């Protein structure tokens, strides 16, 4: 490419980043407005102001676009909360396991109730049931990192003698994570702070009389 004297060469990296962000925003907006089945690559491209070939150069399907856009949205939420862009997130350890778990689950309730997160996360979860590849990526990129945060916090409590030494951490975290996910996905009841606080109490103290 020949540039005129005195004019800088076009910044292709910056242009590509603008296009990528426009595609993220278009994909998330369309899923919220039209639903996952009616969201198409053509629609995303038109909304983002790019050609279809631009999207297919970076992603193989609309599920791939939405998954990456949703991951970016989650990362932006963490940054908006004050964390550095590349700072790994962790469940705070105040020494009070119940309080820490209740705090992070309350934040999860807020996120699941936010339309920006709810529509794309429901779409990805539903698509992952019928598309094995999407399901594997959804699990690896979204579910596993979140579950590992709970496992790490429970391990710290285990090392502090706050929970049993022989506890299977992955099974233990399911006592409060899985019921919340099931209720949210299947609309079997409202999700609230009171509900998630109760999940933690039941998980930590059991059902037997105290």
Protein Blocks (a to p, Z undefined) as FASTA:
>chain_A
ZZdehiacddfklmmmmmmmmmmmmmmmmmmmnojklpcfklmmmmnopafklmmmmpmb
fklmmmmmmmmmmmmmmmmnopafklccddddehpaklmmmmmmmmmmmmmmpmklmmmm
mmmmmmmmmmmklmmmmmmmmmmmmmmmmmmmmmmmmmnopacfklcfklmmmmmmmmmm
mmmmnopaccdfklmmmmmmmmmnojbdZZ
